[in-house]
Amino acid sequence: MNLILLAFDYRVRRDWYDERPIRDDKYWLRAALRKLVDFQSFREVESLESRGIIHQPDEFQQAWLEMRNISSERELLKITEPLFQTYRANAFAWAKYFRDAETAKQRLSAVRFAERSAKVTRDTLKCIRTAHELSLALGKK
């Protein structure tokens, strides 16, 4: 999965900072597909769900779980494109709060932005809200 995240990171860096690392998102997605196919040949254990590790995956988590069974680049892209939209929304929410917001008013605006974004995951939203509550409790300006 780390190779897929590298592909997502490439896209964000390209879109936000106009950076162009040598290995692009297509390179990392092809590498991920090779690893996923290799993984499938070794996998003979019970699923995460049947072992009780994952109980009720949300839509984002379910998409990651679906990658266990892919075998083509087209299938990988079908799953990763919606995941990338969520990744980008979360990255933007994190950046807006932790990188860009300098005042309490800006931090509150960043929290509200994250709350309105349909693609920001509940875990990211929880972290941003907690950070904001802590900054308020500490009297951070």
N, C-alpha and C positions, 0 to 999 in steps of 0.2 A: 504494500500500500504506500510505502514511502516514495516509490517511484512515481506514483500517481500524484502525490502531494508535490513532488518536484515539478511535474508538468503544470500543476495549478500555480505554483509559485512563479514559474517562468511567465505564465500569462499575466499574472498580477504585476510583476516587475516590468513587463513589456508595456502594459496598458497604463500604469501609473507613473513609471519613471523613464519610459522609453529605453529601457535596458534591453540588450539582446545578447544573453549568454550564448556561448557556442552551441550547446546542446539545447534544442528547442523542445516544446511540449510534445511534438510528434515523436521525437527520439525517446523521451521518458515514457510515453504511453506504450510504444512498441516494446520497450524493455520491461514494462510492467506486465504486458500481455505474456511475454515469454516466461516470466516468473510465475504468473498465475497458472499457466498451462503446466509448468513443471510441478507446482504445488499440487495440482489436481491429481497428478500421477502418484504422489506420496500420501495423499489424504485418505486414510482409512480409519479415522477416529469419529466418534460421535460428534454431532454438530454442537455449536455453542449453545443453541437453544435447548437441545435435549440434555445437556450437562448442567443446565440451570444457570449458565453464566450470563445469558441475555434473556430477559423475561418478556418485555414488551418493547421491541425496538420501534423508535419513531421512524418517520419516512426517510430521514437522512441515514440513519443506521441501517435500515432495511436495504437501501441501495448499496451500501458497502457490502452487506452480507450477500447480495445477489451476485457479486463479482466472483464468488466461489465457483460458479458454474459456467463462466463464459469461455468461449474458445476462438473468438474471432475479433479482429480489430473493430468491426462494425458494432458488435455487441458491447465491446468496451466503451466505445464512443457514446452509444445509446445510454449507458449508465453514467458515464463520467460527465457528460454535458450538464445534466441537471445538478449533479454534485458540485460541479465547478461554480454554478450560479450561487449555491449555498456557501461554498468556500469563499467566494468573492464578497458576498454580503457580510459574512462574519469577519473577514479581514478588514473590510471597510469600517464596520462597527468598532472593532478593536482600535484601529488607527484613529478614528474620529474621537474616541474617548481617551485613549492612553497616549497618543502621539500629538494630536492637534489641540485638544481642549486644555486651556491654561487657566481658566477661571471657573468658579462654581457654576456660573450661568452657562458657560460653554459645555461643561461636563453634563449638566442637566439636559441641555439640548441634545447632546450625544446619546444620552440614555433614552430620551423620547424618540430620537431617530431610530435607534435599535428596536425599540418597542413597536414602532410602526412598520418595520421591515418584515415582510412575511417570510423571508429566507433566513433570517437570523435564528440560529438554533436556541432552544430553551437554555442549554448549558452556557452558551456565550452570553445570553441576556442575563442569566443569574450571576455570572461573574462580573459583568459590567455594573449591574445593580448593587452588588455587594461592595465593589470598589467605590461606587458613588456614596453609598451609605457610610462607609469607613471614612472617606474624605470629608463628609459632612460632620461626622462625629469628632474628627480631629481638628475641625475648624479650618480646613484647608481653603484658602482663597482661590 
